[in-house]
Amino acid sequence: MSTRWDDYENRRICLLPIPRLRLGENKRDVGIYVSGGLFALGWWFFIDAVVCSSTSNEHKVTLTLVDWMSGIFSTLGLLFVNSIDKSLLVNDDFGYSSNISPWTPRFLLFIGFALMAGGLAGSVTVLILKYIIPEFEIYFGVAEVAQNTAIMLSSVVLWVAQNSEQSDYNYNYVL
């Protein structure tokens, strides 16, 4: 059962189709709430590290703007990724009346994922250069990495929850 290359549509990028998830009404809402919880948990890790470093006299480390940047980049990446209309990523047919280029949503999606990856890479770099090499308290660097990991997981869960097909919602408008 082999399929020839010519049988595939010319515009497709992946050979395997991306499956559509069918989540129920409650599962979709649960996914959105879990995503929000992961986002809040990520920022809670970092805020806990900020409070711990500012109130403790035994730690020699203060969290500066460098420590905040990775979380800000990851949050901006989450906003970029989940603000894009998913139907624009699949369709190349925008019509003649549309002013949107087909590559605009894809470029914004790339920028969002690049911001999140840069935030995670930045937090790992700060962990190594600021906390592990000088042998300071490692908790502050681990909190940054945990923050960015939780924000990235939050973005993935929100993407899956928003992308799921919803057959349970029926809108009946009766006048």
N, CA and C of each residue as an Amber inpcrd file, in Angstrom:
protein
   525
   0.8230000  -1.1730000   0.0000000   0.0000000   0.0000000   0.0000000
   0.8710000   1.2420000   0.0000000   1.7010000   1.3560000  -0.9290000
   2.5370000   2.5450000  -1.0230000   1.8580000   3.5700000  -1.9120000
   2.0330000   4.8080000  -1.5370000   1.4450000   5.9010000  -2.2780000
   2.5570000   6.6490000  -2.9870000   2.3130000   6.9540000  -4.2220000
   3.3270000   7.6810000  -4.9810000   3.3400000   9.1470000  -4.5750000
   4.4630000   9.7580000  -4.7900000   4.6280000  11.1660000  -4.4450000
   3.6800000  12.0470000  -5.2570000   3.3690000  11.6500000  -6.4620000
   2.4930000  12.4540000  -7.3120000   1.0650000  12.4970000  -6.8000000
   0.6670000  11.5100000  -5.9790000  -0.6990000  11.4720000  -5.4790000
  -0.9460000  12.4970000  -4.3740000   0.1040000  13.0240000  -3.8050000
  -0.0710000  14.0100000  -2.7460000  -0.3630000  15.3720000  -3.3500000
  -1.0510000  16.1650000  -2.5970000  -1.3680000  17.5060000  -3.0360000
  -0.0860000  18.3380000  -3.0690000   0.0730000  19.1850000  -4.0420000
   1.3110000  19.9430000  -4.2180000   1.5310000  20.9850000  -3.1370000
   0.4720000  21.4540000  -2.5010000   0.6210000  22.5310000  -1.5340000
   0.9080000  22.0370000  -0.1310000   0.8560000  20.7630000   0.1060000
   1.0520000  20.2370000   1.4550000   2.5050000  20.2750000   1.8600000
   2.7350000  20.5390000   3.1270000   4.0830000  20.5640000   3.6720000
   4.4180000  19.2230000   4.2920000   3.5060000  18.6660000   5.0630000
   3.7240000  17.3930000   5.7400000   3.0950000  16.2680000   4.9290000
   3.7830000  15.1440000   4.8900000   3.2150000  14.0000000   4.1970000
   2.0920000  13.3610000   4.9950000   2.2360000  13.3770000   6.3170000
   1.2020000  12.8210000   7.1760000   0.2320000  13.9370000   7.5580000
  -1.0590000  13.6990000   7.4330000  -2.0060000  14.7540000   7.8120000
  -2.0130000  14.9580000   9.3170000  -2.2050000  16.1760000   9.7120000
  -2.2900000  16.5040000  11.1290000  -3.6960000  16.1520000  11.5900000
  -3.8110000  15.2900000  12.5860000  -5.1590000  14.8760000  13.0090000
  -5.8930000  16.0020000  13.7270000  -7.1810000  16.0260000  13.5310000
  -8.0290000  16.9810000  14.2380000  -8.4910000  16.3280000  15.5230000
  -8.3160000  16.9960000  16.6090000  -8.7260000  16.4670000  17.8960000
 -10.1820000  16.8190000  18.1550000 -10.9050000  15.8630000  18.6690000
 -12.2890000  16.1100000  19.0440000 -12.3830000  16.0070000  20.5590000
 -12.4230000  17.1490000  21.1870000 -12.6000000  17.1970000  22.6280000
 -14.0140000  17.6660000  22.9150000 -14.5570000  17.1740000  23.9580000
 -15.8940000  17.6020000  24.3540000 -15.8840000  19.0220000  24.8780000
 -17.0600000  19.4990000  25.1830000 -17.1830000  20.8720000  25.6690000
 -16.4080000  21.0760000  26.9690000 -16.5350000  20.1500000  27.8900000
 -15.8640000  20.2940000  29.1760000 -14.3630000  20.0890000  29.0620000
 -13.9270000  19.1880000  28.2040000 -12.4950000  18.9360000  28.0710000
 -11.7780000  20.1340000  27.4680000 -12.4350000  20.8040000  26.5590000
 -11.8390000  22.0060000  25.9790000 -11.6870000  23.0900000  27.0400000
 -12.7120000  23.2850000  27.8400000 -12.6390000  24.2720000  28.9150000
 -11.5790000  23.8920000  29.9410000 -11.4870000  22.6050000  30.2570000
 -10.4680000  22.1370000  31.1990000  -9.0700000  22.4180000  30.6390000
  -8.8830000  22.2070000  29.3410000  -7.5940000  22.5030000  28.7230000
  -7.2270000  23.9700000  28.8370000  -8.2020000  24.8350000  28.6720000
  -7.9440000  26.2750000  28.7880000  -7.6150000  26.6410000  30.2290000
  -8.3190000  26.0430000  31.1840000  -8.0280000  26.3210000  32.5950000
  -6.6720000  25.7710000  33.0070000  -6.3200000  24.5860000  32.5130000
  -4.9990000  24.0120000  32.8200000  -3.9030000  24.9020000  32.2500000
  -4.1350000  25.4220000  31.0560000  -3.1580000  26.3290000  30.4510000
  -2.9680000  27.5790000  31.2970000  -4.0680000  28.1550000  31.7640000
  -3.9630000  29.3220000  32.6380000  -3.2790000  29.0010000  33.9500000
  -3.5450000  27.8100000  34.4790000  -2.8830000  27.3870000  35.7150000
  -1.3870000  27.2160000  35.5320000  -0.9790000  26.6370000  34.3960000
   0.4530000  26.4910000  34.1210000   1.1240000  27.8460000  33.9690000
   0.4460000  28.7730000  33.3070000   0.9960000  30.1120000  33.1450000
   1.1750000  30.7940000  34.5020000   0.1450000  30.7000000  35.3380000
   0.2270000  31.3050000  36.6730000   1.2900000  30.6210000  37.5240000
   1.4030000  29.3060000  37.4100000   2.4180000  28.5660000  38.1610000
   3.8260000  28.9830000  37.7430000   4.0250000  29.1880000  36.4410000
   5.3320000  29.6360000  35.9610000   5.7220000  30.9810000  36.5320000
   4.7960000  31.9320000  36.4880000   5.1100000  33.2450000  37.0440000
   5.2120000  33.1900000  38.5630000   4.4840000  32.2720000  39.2010000
   4.5890000  32.1280000  40.6560000   5.9880000  31.6690000  41.0490000
   6.5690000  30.7290000  40.2820000   7.9470000  30.3030000  40.5580000
   8.8850000  31.5000000  40.5500000   8.7400000  32.3390000  39.5370000
   9.6640000  33.4640000  39.4070000   9.4130000  34.5180000  40.4770000
   8.1620000  34.8580000  40.7320000   7.8580000  35.8580000  41.7630000
   8.3300000  35.3670000  43.1270000   8.2170000  34.0630000  43.3810000
   8.7230000  33.4950000  44.6290000  10.2360000  33.6950000  44.7290000
  10.9440000  33.4930000  43.6200000  12.3920000  33.7060000  43.6370000
  12.7310000  35.1800000  43.8560000  11.9440000  36.0780000  43.2660000
  12.1810000  37.5170000  43.4450000  11.9750000  37.9110000  44.8980000
  10.9020000  37.4390000  45.5040000  10.6230000  37.7660000  46.9010000
  11.6740000  37.1530000  47.8150000  12.0680000  35.9230000  47.5320000
  13.0830000  35.2510000  48.3550000  14.4230000  35.9680000  48.2760000
  14.7890000  36.4340000  47.0810000  16.0860000  37.1080000  46.9500000
  16.0760000  38.4970000  47.5740000  14.9150000  39.1650000  47.5960000
  14.8880000  40.5200000  48.1390000  14.7010000  40.5470000  49.6530000
  14.1220000  39.5000000  50.2340000  13.8820000  39.5110000  51.6760000
  14.9480000  38.7800000  52.4730000  15.7490000  37.9770000  51.8190000
  16.7490000  37.1930000  52.5380000  18.0700000  37.9490000  52.5850000
  18.6890000  37.9840000  53.7400000  19.9790000  38.6580000  53.8900000
  21.1480000  37.7320000  53.5830000  20.9140000  36.4360000  53.5700000
  22.0180000  35.4960000  53.3720000  22.3670000  35.2810000  51.8970000
  21.4710000  35.6530000  50.9740000  21.7540000  35.4890000  49.5520000
  22.4360000  36.7430000  49.0150000  23.4780000  36.5490000  48.2520000
  24.2230000  37.6720000  47.6910000  23.6970000  38.0700000  46.3110000
  22.7010000  37.3720000  45.8200000  22.2120000  37.5810000  44.4610000
  20.9780000  38.4700000  44.4730000  20.9480000  39.4240000  43.5770000
  19.7440000  40.2010000  43.3410000  19.2990000  39.9280000  41.9110000
  18.0030000  39.8210000  41.7210000  17.4660000  39.5580000  40.3940000
  17.3350000  40.8750000  39.6460000  17.9840000  40.9540000  38.5210000
  18.0200000  42.1760000  37.7250000  17.1400000  42.0210000  36.4920000
  17.2340000  42.9970000  35.5940000  16.4520000  42.9740000  34.3660000
  16.7750000  41.7540000  33.5110000  17.9940000  41.2980000  33.5650000
  18.4040000  40.1160000  32.7960000  17.5790000  38.9010000  33.2130000
  17.2780000  38.7980000  34.4870000  16.4890000  37.6710000  34.9750000
  15.0290000  37.7730000  34.5290000  14.5220000  38.9700000  34.3800000
  13.1320000  39.1570000  33.9880000  12.9100000  38.9450000  32.4910000
  13.9220000  39.1830000  31.6690000  13.7430000  39.2010000  30.2150000
  13.2780000  37.8640000  29.6420000  13.7830000  36.7580000  30.1500000
  13.4020000  35.4640000  29.5720000  11.9130000  35.1850000  29.7970000
  11.3850000  35.5180000  30.9510000   9.9610000  35.3360000  31.2060000
   9.1010000  36.2660000  30.3710000   9.5800000  37.4790000  30.1740000
   8.8440000  38.4270000  29.3340000   8.8170000  37.9520000  27.8950000
   9.9480000  37.4610000  27.3860000   9.9800000  36.9400000  26.0170000
   9.0630000  35.7340000  25.8590000   9.0630000  34.8340000  26.8240000
   8.1890000  33.6570000  26.7380000   6.7220000  34.0580000  26.7830000
   6.3900000  35.0360000  27.5950000   5.0060000  35.5050000  27.6640000
   4.5850000  36.1670000  26.3630000   5.4580000  36.9760000  25.7840000
   5.1510000  37.5730000  24.4800000   4.9950000  36.5030000  23.4100000
   5.8340000  35.4760000  23.4560000   5.7070000  34.3680000  22.5130000
   4.3850000  33.6490000  22.6600000   3.9400000  33.4340000  23.9030000
   2.6400000  32.8090000  24.1430000   1.5260000  33.6600000  23.5480000
   1.6050000  34.9680000  23.7260000   0.5830000  35.8520000  23.1710000
   0.5850000  35.8200000  21.6480000   1.7560000  35.8240000  21.0340000
   1.8540000  35.7650000  19.5820000   1.2540000  34.4740000  19.0530000
   1.6560000  33.3540000  19.6350000   1.2420000  32.0490000  19.1250000
  -0.2540000  31.8540000  19.2560000  -0.8130000  32.2180000  20.3820000
  -2.2180000  31.9220000  20.6130000  -3.1550000  33.0340000  20.1640000
  -2.6410000  34.0970000  19.5820000  -3.4910000  35.1510000  19.0400000
  -3.7640000  34.9790000  17.5580000  -3.1200000  34.0120000  16.9440000
  -3.2550000  33.8040000  15.5020000  -4.4780000  32.9420000  15.2270000
  -5.2460000  33.3330000  14.2320000  -6.3810000  32.5290000  13.7990000
  -5.8450000  31.2750000  13.1080000  -6.2140000  30.1150000  13.6570000
  -5.6360000  28.8580000  13.1710000  -6.0680000  28.5230000  11.7490000
  -7.2180000  29.0150000  11.3120000  -7.6700000  28.7240000   9.9520000
  -6.7930000  29.4200000   8.9100000  -6.1410000  30.5040000   9.2970000
  -5.2540000  31.1990000   8.3560000  -3.9680000  30.4260000   8.1130000
  -3.6010000  29.5310000   9.0320000  -2.3840000  28.7420000   8.8530000
  -2.5790000  27.6160000   7.8640000  -3.7960000  27.1230000   7.7580000
  -4.0690000  25.9760000   6.8970000  -4.4230000  26.4170000   5.4880000
  -5.2210000  27.4640000   5.3620000  -5.6870000  27.9040000   4.0520000
  -4.6670000  28.8000000   3.3760000  -4.4070000  28.5150000   2.1160000
  -3.6190000  29.4260000   1.2960000  -4.5230000  30.3300000   0.4790000
  -5.7790000  30.0020000   0.4180000  -6.7280000  30.7450000  -0.3800000
  -7.3440000  31.8520000   0.4620000  -6.7660000  33.0340000   0.3860000
  -7.2830000  34.1700000   1.1270000  -8.2480000  34.9960000   0.2830000
  -8.3350000  34.6910000  -0.9760000  -9.2200000  35.4390000  -1.8580000
  -8.5410000  36.6890000  -2.3770000  -9.1550000  37.2710000  -3.3710000
  -8.5760000  38.4580000  -3.9850000  -8.8510000  39.7110000  -3.1740000
  -9.8920000  39.6940000  -2.3650000 -10.2360000  40.8990000  -1.6160000
  -9.4530000  41.0320000  -0.3130000  -8.7080000  40.0090000   0.0610000
  -7.9820000  40.0420000   1.3200000  -6.6420000  40.7520000   1.1580000
  -6.2940000  41.5500000   2.1530000  -5.0100000  42.2420000   2.1430000
  -3.9420000  41.4670000   2.8900000  -4.2870000  40.2990000   3.4420000
  -3.3620000  39.5130000   4.2470000  -2.5940000  38.5570000   3.3400000
  -1.2970000  38.6010000   3.4510000  -0.4670000  37.6490000   2.7280000
  -0.5730000  36.2970000   3.4190000  -0.4910000  35.1920000   2.6580000
  -0.5720000  33.8760000   3.3010000   0.5780000  33.6130000   4.2710000
   1.6720000  34.3290000   4.1280000   2.8300000  34.0780000   4.9890000
   2.8170000  34.9250000   6.2510000   1.9310000  35.8930000   6.3500000
   1.8930000  36.7420000   7.5330000   1.5660000  35.9670000   8.8100000
   0.5030000  35.1510000   8.8480000   0.2580000  34.4010000  10.0960000
   1.3480000  33.3750000  10.3860000   1.9240000  32.8010000   9.3590000
   3.0090000  31.8340000   9.5670000   4.2580000  32.5150000  10.1130000
   4.5260000  33.7140000   9.6300000   5.6660000  34.4640000  10.1370000
   5.4540000  34.8520000  11.6020000   4.2340000  35.2920000  11.9400000
   3.9410000  35.6400000  13.3310000   4.0100000  34.4070000  14.2370000
   3.5930000  33.2520000  13.7280000   3.7070000  32.0190000  14.5030000
   5.1810000  31.6770000  14.7290000   5.9970000  31.8550000  13.7010000
   7.4360000  31.6190000  13.8460000   8.0470000  32.5730000  14.8700000
   7.6560000  33.8430000  14.8200000   8.1680000  34.8240000  15.7790000
   7.7660000  34.4290000  17.1990000   6.5340000  33.9720000  17.3770000
   6.0750000  33.5490000  18.6970000   6.8650000  32.3720000  19.2400000
   7.0640000  31.3520000  18.4010000   7.8460000  30.2020000  18.8510000
   9.3090000  30.5760000  19.0710000   9.8280000  31.4990000  18.2580000
  11.2070000  31.9460000  18.4570000  11.3500000  32.7170000  19.7640000
  10.3570000  33.5190000  20.1170000  10.3950000  34.2300000  21.3940000
  10.3700000  33.2540000  22.5710000   9.5150000  32.2240000  22.4720000
   9.4630000  31.2510000  23.5660000  10.7490000  30.4370000  23.6600000
  11.2800000  30.0260000  22.5250000  12.5400000  29.2740000  22.5450000
  13.6870000  30.1500000  23.0350000  13.6980000  31.4130000  22.6220000
  14.7190000  32.3360000  23.1140000  14.6010000  32.5900000  24.6000000
  13.3770000  32.6610000  25.1090000  13.1770000  32.8320000  26.5480000
  13.6960000  31.6390000  27.3310000  13.4060000  30.4260000  26.8360000
  13.8860000  29.2310000  27.5250000  15.4090000  29.1340000  27.4370000
  15.9670000  29.4020000  26.2630000  17.4220000  29.3650000  26.1190000
  18.0910000  30.4350000  26.9770000  17.4750000  31.6050000  27.0510000
  18.0200000  32.6690000  27.9000000  17.9940000  32.3030000  29.3650000
  16.9230000  31.6390000  29.8010000  16.8510000  31.2550000  31.2160000
  17.8770000  30.1810000  31.5550000  18.1190000  29.2580000  30.6290000
  19.1550000  28.2440000  30.8700000  20.5320000  28.8920000  30.8900000
  20.7480000  29.8650000  30.0050000  22.0230000  30.5830000  29.9810000
  22.2450000  31.3550000  31.2690000  21.2070000  32.0380000  31.7510000
  21.3250000  32.7770000  33.0160000  21.5830000  31.8080000  34.1640000
  20.9040000  30.6550000  34.1470000  21.1260000  29.6460000  35.1860000
  22.5910000  29.2300000  35.2330000  23.1590000  28.9690000  34.0750000
  24.5450000  28.4880000  34.0450000  25.5270000  29.6040000  34.3770000
  25.3990000  30.7560000  33.6990000  26.4000000  31.8090000  33.8470000
  26.2870000  32.5940000  35.1580000  25.0790000  32.7480000  35.6740000
  24.9130000  33.5940000  36.8520000  24.8520000  32.8090000  38.1540000
  24.3890000  31.5520000  38.0830000  24.1550000  30.8280000  39.3320000
  25.0180000  29.5860000  39.5050000  25.2940000  28.8530000  38.4460000
  26.0600000  27.6100000  38.6060000  27.5610000  27.8730000  38.6300000
  28.0580000  28.6630000  37.6880000  29.5110000  28.8930000  37.6170000
  30.0280000  29.6400000  38.8480000  29.4020000  30.7530000  39.2910000
  29.9060000  31.4070000  40.5140000  29.5020000  30.7040000  41.8100000
  28.7450000  29.6200000  41.7060000  28.3010000  28.8310000  42.8600000
  27.4570000  29.6440000  43.8360000  26.4800000  30.3790000  43.2740000
  25.4960000  31.0590000  44.0980000  24.3570000  30.0950000  44.3950000
  23.3450000  30.6180000  45.0580000  22.1390000  29.8260000  45.3190000
  21.4970000  29.4660000  43.9820000  21.3520000  28.1850000  43.7080000
  20.8870000  27.7190000  42.4030000  19.3740000  27.8330000  42.2430000
  18.6500000  28.0330000  43.3360000  17.1880000  28.0820000  43.2790000
  16.6850000  29.1760000  42.3510000  17.3540000  30.3100000  42.3280000
  16.8810000  31.4320000  41.5210000  16.9460000  31.1020000  40.0280000
  17.9990000  30.4560000  39.6040000  18.1130000  30.0540000  38.1990000
  17.1550000  28.9430000  37.8270000  16.9530000  28.0000000  38.7400000
  16.0110000  26.9110000  38.4830000  14.5820000  27.4600000  38.4030000
  14.2840000  28.4750000  39.2000000  12.9590000  29.0960000  39.1470000
  12.7090000  29.7430000  37.7860000  13.7350000  30.3490000  37.2050000
  13.5900000  30.9400000  35.8640000  13.3450000  29.8760000  34.8120000
  14.0850000  28.7900000  34.8660000  13.9020000  27.7090000  33.8950000
  12.5190000  27.0860000  34.0700000  12.0930000  26.8960000  35.3160000
  10.7610000  26.3400000  35.5700000   9.6800000  27.2890000  35.0600000
   9.8950000  28.5800000  35.2250000   8.9350000  29.5670000  34.7320000
   8.7690000  29.4590000  33.2270000   9.8710000  29.4470000  32.5030000
   9.7890000  29.4120000  31.0430000   9.2650000  28.0800000  30.5260000
   9.6110000  26.9990000  31.2030000   9.0730000  25.6960000  30.8110000
   7.5620000  25.6600000  31.0190000   7.0890000  26.1870000  32.1370000
   5.6490000  26.2030000  32.4040000   4.9100000  27.0950000  31.4070000
   5.5050000  28.2070000  31.0090000   4.8670000  29.0790000  30.0270000
   4.8010000  28.3960000  28.6710000   5.8640000  27.6890000  28.2900000
   5.8370000  26.9660000  27.0150000   4.7980000  25.8480000  27.0440000
   4.7180000  25.0960000  28.1360000   3.7040000  24.0510000  28.2520000
   2.2990000  24.6520000  28.2360000   2.1460000  25.8050000  28.8590000
   0.8690000  26.4990000  28.8440000   0.4610000  26.8570000  27.4210000
   1.4140000  27.3120000  26.6250000   1.1240000  27.6570000  25.2450000
   0.7170000  26.4330000  24.4360000   1.3830000  25.3130000  24.6630000
   1.0480000  24.0800000  23.9400000  -0.3540000  23.5990000  24.3260000
  -0.6630000  23.6080000  25.6180000  -1.9840000  23.1560000  26.0690000
  -3.0710000  24.0820000  25.5240000  -2.8280000  25.3760000  25.5300000
  -3.8110000  26.3190000  25.0030000  -3.9830000  26.1560000  23.5040000
  -2.9010000  25.9010000  22.7860000  -2.9610000  25.6800000  21.3360000
  -3.8170000  24.4480000  21.0280000  -3.5770000  23.3610000  21.7550000
  -4.3400000  22.1320000  21.5200000  -5.7990000  22.3300000  21.8970000
  -6.0650000  23.0150000  23.0070000  -7.4450000  23.2340000  23.4340000
  -8.1960000  24.1300000  22.4540000  -7.5340000  25.1380000  21.9290000
  -8.2040000  26.0250000  20.9820000  -8.3320000  25.4030000  19.6040000
  -7.4310000  24.5020000  19.2490000  -7.4530000  23.8890000  17.9310000
  -8.4000000  22.7050000  17.8380000  -8.8930000  22.2250000  18.9440000
  -9.7580000  21.0460000  18.8980000 -11.0790000  21.4130000  18.2460000
 -11.5870000  20.4750000  17.4620000 -12.8900000  20.6870000  16.8470000
 -13.9500000  20.5350000  17.9080000 -14.9240000  21.3380000  17.8090000
 -15.9430000  21.3330000  18.8270000 -17.2680000  20.9880000  18.1690000
 -17.6460000  19.7390000  18.2960000 -18.9100000  19.3150000  17.7130000
 -20.0510000  19.4200000  18.7140000 -19.7430000  19.6930000  19.9630000
 -20.7650000  19.7390000  20.9930000 -21.4810000  21.0830000  21.0480000
 -20.8430000  22.1210000  20.5290000 -21.4820000  23.4260000  20.5630000
 -22.4230000  23.5660000  19.3770000 -23.6450000  23.8440000  19.6580000
 -24.6170000  24.1290000  18.6120000 -25.2500000  25.4650000  18.9450000
 -25.1420000  26.3650000  18.0100000 -25.7410000  27.6760000  18.2050000
 -27.0490000  27.7150000  17.4280000 -28.1280000  27.8750000  18.1290000
 -29.4370000  27.9690000  17.4950000 -29.9880000  29.3500000  17.7700000
 -30.0840000  30.1180000  16.7200000 -30.6270000  31.4580000  16.8380000
 -32.0490000  31.4450000  16.3100000 -32.9820000  31.7210000  17.1600000
 -34.3850000  31.7360000  16.7800000 -34.9250000  33.1240000  17.0670000
 -35.5610000  33.6920000  16.0740000 -36.1600000  35.0100000  16.2580000
 -37.6460000  34.8790000  16.4800000
